[in-house]
Amino acid sequence: MDRTFGHRHGLAGAEGFRLGQRVKMLTETKGDDHEDIEHTMPPGTDGIIECIEQLASPQGLTFTIWIPVNELDDRGIVNVFDEGDGHISKFISLKEKT
């Protein structure tokens, strides 16, 4: 299932990744869904790049990733990674095609 976001804001791509691209999360991620239920997702979980922005220091290049909890019900969490956290390659990788 491809997820399409209703906005185009920020950069179309950076660091070899592009907006809307499906990626693999390399670290455990945590967050609340839209019903304020906290979820912890293990490394290896799929994510989709929702936004890429270039912000001022110390944040710098920032990636917003939507991580599905139940993609069919449009339930998920959002995590934001910026240069203050480290290079984006510490957190996401390209999803292998199957």
MIDOSE-1310 file (N, C-alpha, C; in nm, 2 decimals, decimal comma, always signed):
residues 98
mdrt	+0,09/-0,12/+0,00/+0,00/+0,00/+0,00/+0,09/+0,12/+0,00; +0,07/+0,21/-0,10/+0,14/+0,34/-0,10/+0,07/+0,44/-0,03; +0,14/+0,52/+0,05/+0,08/+0,63/+0,13/+0,11/+0,76/+0,06; +0,01/+0,84/+0,03/+0,03/+0,97/-0,04/-0,01/+1,08/+0,06
fghr	+0,08/+1,17/+0,08/+0,05/+1,28/+0,17/-0,01/+1,40/+0,10; -0,10/+1,47/+0,16/-0,17/+1,58/+0,10/-0,10/+1,71/+0,10; +0,03/+1,71/+0,13/+0,10/+1,83/+0,13/+0,24/+1,81/+0,06; +0,29/+1,92/+0,01/+0,43/+1,92/-0,04/+0,50/+2,04/+0,02
hgla	+0,57/+2,01/+0,12/+0,64/+2,11/+0,19/+0,78/+2,07/+0,23; +0,88/+2,15/+0,22/+1,01/+2,11/+0,24/+1,08/+2,07/+0,11; +1,18/+1,98/+0,13/+1,26/+1,93/+0,01/+1,20/+1,81/-0,05; +1,22/+1,79/-0,18/+1,17/+1,67/-0,24/+1,26/+1,55/-0,21
gaeg	+1,39/+1,57/-0,17/+1,48/+1,47/-0,14/+1,61/+1,52/-0,08; +1,68/+1,43/-0,01/+1,81/+1,46/+0,04/+1,88/+1,34/+0,09; +2,01/+1,34/+0,09/+2,09/+1,22/+0,14/+2,05/+1,09/+0,08; +2,01/+1,09/-0,05/+1,97/+0,97/-0,12/+1,83/+0,92/-0,09
frlg	+1,75/+1,00/-0,01/+1,61/+0,96/+0,02/+1,52/+1,06/-0,05; +1,39/+1,02/-0,07/+1,30/+1,12/-0,13/+1,16/+1,11/-0,05; +1,09/+1,22/-0,06/+0,96/+1,24/+0,00/+0,87/+1,12/-0,05; +0,80/+1,06/+0,05/+0,71/+0,95/+0,02/+0,77/+0,82/+0,00
qrvk	+0,90/+0,81/+0,02/+0,97/+0,68/+0,00/+0,95/+0,59/+0,12; +0,93/+0,46/+0,10/+0,92/+0,36/+0,20/+1,07/+0,33/+0,25; +1,09/+0,33/+0,38/+1,22/+0,30/+0,43/+1,21/+0,20/+0,54; +1,33/+0,15/+0,59/+1,33/+0,05/+0,70/+1,39/+0,13/+0,82
mlte	+1,32/+0,12/+0,93/+1,37/+0,19/+1,06/+1,48/+0,10/+1,11; +1,59/+0,16/+1,15/+1,71/+0,09/+1,20/+1,71/+0,09/+1,36; +1,63/+0,17/+1,42/+1,63/+0,18/+1,56/+1,48/+0,16/+1,61; +1,47/+0,13/+1,74/+1,34/+0,13/+1,80/+1,28/+0,27/+1,80
tkgd	+1,15/+0,28/+1,77/+1,08/+0,40/+1,76/+0,96/+0,40/+1,86; +0,93/+0,51/+1,92/+0,82/+0,52/+2,01/+0,74/+0,65/+1,98; +0,61/+0,64/+2,00/+0,52/+0,76/+1,98/+0,38/+0,72/+2,01; +0,30/+0,83/+2,01/+0,15/+0,82/+2,03/+0,08/+0,83/+1,90
dhed	-0,02/+0,74/+1,88/-0,10/+0,76/+1,76/-0,20/+0,86/+1,78; -0,29/+0,88/+1,68/-0,39/+0,98/+1,69/-0,50/+0,97/+1,80; -0,50/+0,85/+1,86/-0,59/+0,83/+1,98/-0,51/+0,84/+2,11; -0,39/+0,89/+2,10/-0,30/+0,91/+2,22/-0,27/+0,78/+2,28
ieht	-0,25/+0,67/+2,20/-0,21/+0,54/+2,25/-0,06/+0,53/+2,21; +0,03/+0,50/+2,31/+0,17/+0,49/+2,28/+0,20/+0,36/+2,22; +0,29/+0,36/+2,12/+0,34/+0,24/+2,06/+0,49/+0,24/+2,05; +0,55/+0,12/+2,07/+0,69/+0,10/+2,05/+0,71/+0,00/+1,94
mppg	+0,78/+0,05/+1,83/+0,80/-0,03/+1,71/+0,95/-0,07/+1,71; +0,97/-0,20/+1,68/+1,11/-0,26/+1,68/+1,19/-0,21/+1,56; +1,32/-0,22/+1,56/+1,40/-0,20/+1,44/+1,36/-0,30/+1,33; +1,36/-0,25/+1,21/+1,32/-0,33/+1,10/+1,18/-0,30/+1,05
tdgi	+1,11/-0,22/+1,13/+0,97/-0,17/+1,10/+0,98/-0,08/+0,97; +0,88/-0,09/+0,89/+0,87/+0,01/+0,78/+0,83/+0,14/+0,82; +0,88/+0,24/+0,75/+0,84/+0,38/+0,77/+0,83/+0,45/+0,63; +0,76/+0,56/+0,63/+0,75/+0,64/+0,51/+0,79/+0,78/+0,53
ieci	+0,87/+0,84/+0,45/+0,92/+0,97/+0,46/+0,81/+1,07/+0,43; +0,77/+1,14/+0,53/+0,66/+1,24/+0,52/+0,70/+1,38/+0,49; +0,82/+1,41/+0,54/+0,87/+1,55/+0,52/+1,02/+1,55/+0,53; +1,09/+1,63/+0,45/+1,23/+1,66/+0,46/+1,25/+1,81/+0,46
eqla	+1,31/+1,86/+0,56/+1,33/+2,01/+0,57/+1,47/+2,04/+0,61; +1,52/+2,16/+0,56/+1,64/+2,21/+0,60/+1,62/+2,32/+0,70; +1,64/+2,30/+0,83/+1,62/+2,40/+0,94/+1,75/+2,46/+0,98; +1,74/+2,56/+1,06/+1,86/+2,63/+1,11/+1,93/+2,53/+1,21
spqg	+2,06/+2,56/+1,24/+2,14/+2,49/+1,33/+2,07/+2,51/+1,47; +2,08/+2,41/+1,56/+2,15/+2,28/+1,55/+2,07/+2,17/+1,48; +1,94/+2,19/+1,44/+1,87/+2,09/+1,39/+1,91/+2,05/+1,25; +1,93/+2,14/+1,16/+1,98/+2,11/+1,03/+1,88/+2,03/+0,94
ltft	+1,94/+1,94/+0,87/+1,85/+1,85/+0,78/+1,76/+1,76/+0,87; +1,63/+1,77/+0,85/+1,53/+1,70/+0,93/+1,44/+1,61/+0,85; +1,43/+1,49/+0,90/+1,34/+1,39/+0,83/+1,22/+1,36/+0,92; +1,10/+1,37/+0,87/+0,98/+1,33/+0,95/+0,94/+1,20/+0,89
iwip	+0,93/+1,10/+0,97/+0,89/+0,96/+0,92/+0,76/+0,92/+0,99; +0,67/+0,87/+0,90/+0,54/+0,81/+0,95/+0,57/+0,66/+0,96; +0,54/+0,61/+1,08/+0,57/+0,46/+1,10/+0,43/+0,40/+1,13; +0,39/+0,31/+1,03/+0,25/+0,25/+1,05/+0,25/+0,16/+1,17
vnel	+0,14/+0,17/+1,24/+0,11/+0,07/+1,34/+0,01/-0,03/+1,28; -0,09/+0,02/+1,21/-0,19/-0,05/+1,13/-0,22/+0,03/+1,01; -0,14/+0,00/+0,90/-0,15/+0,08/+0,78/-0,29/+0,08/+0,72; -0,35/-0,03/+0,72/-0,49/-0,04/+0,66/-0,59/+0,05/+0,73
ddrg	-0,57/+0,07/+0,86/-0,66/+0,16/+0,94/-0,60/+0,30/+0,94; -0,49/+0,33/+0,87/-0,43/+0,46/+0,87/-0,38/+0,50/+1,01; -0,34/+0,40/+1,09/-0,29/+0,43/+1,23/-0,14/+0,42/+1,23; -0,07/+0,52/+1,29/+0,07/+0,52/+1,29/+0,12/+0,62/+1,39
ivnv	+0,25/+0,62/+1,40/+0,32/+0,72/+1,48/+0,42/+0,80/+1,39; +0,46/+0,92/+1,44/+0,55/+1,00/+1,37/+0,68/+1,02/+1,45; +0,79/+1,00/+1,39/+0,92/+1,04/+1,46/+1,00/+1,13/+1,37; +1,07/+1,23/+1,43/+1,15/+1,33/+1,36/+1,29/+1,31/+1,39
fdeg	+1,38/+1,30/+1,29/+1,52/+1,28/+1,31/+1,59/+1,40/+1,25; +1,68/+1,47/+1,32/+1,76/+1,58/+1,27/+1,91/+1,56/+1,29; +1,98/+1,65/+1,23/+2,13/+1,63/+1,24/+2,18/+1,64/+1,38; +2,11/+1,70/+1,47/+2,15/+1,70/+1,61/+2,14/+1,55/+1,67
dghi	+2,06/+1,47/+1,61/+2,05/+1,33/+1,65/+2,16/+1,24/+1,59; +2,22/+1,29/+1,48/+2,32/+1,22/+1,41/+2,27/+1,21/+1,26; +2,36/+1,15/+1,18/+2,33/+1,14/+1,03/+2,21/+1,05/+1,02; +2,12/+1,08/+0,92/+2,00/+1,00/+0,90/+2,02/+0,86/+0,87
skfi	+2,14/+0,82/+0,82/+2,17/+0,68/+0,79/+2,18/+0,60/+0,92; +2,19/+0,66/+1,04/+2,18/+0,59/+1,16/+2,04/+0,54/+1,20; +1,94/+0,60/+1,13/+1,80/+0,58/+1,17/+1,72/+0,51/+1,07; +1,75/+0,53/+0,94/+1,67/+0,47/+0,83/+1,76/+0,42/+0,72
slke	+1,71/+0,32/+0,65/+1,78/+0,27/+0,53/+1,68/+0,25/+0,42; +1,73/+0,23/+0,30/+1,64/+0,20/+0,19/+1,57/+0,07/+0,21; +1,45/+0,06/+0,18/+1,37/-0,06/+0,19/+1,41/-0,15/+0,07; +1,45/-0,27/+0,10/+1,48/-0,37/+0,00/+1,36/-0,41/-0,08
kt	+1,37/-0,41/-0,21/+1,26/-0,45/-0,30/+1,25/-0,60/-0,29; +1,12/-0,65/-0,28/+1,10/-0,79/-0,27/+1,02/-0,84/-0,39
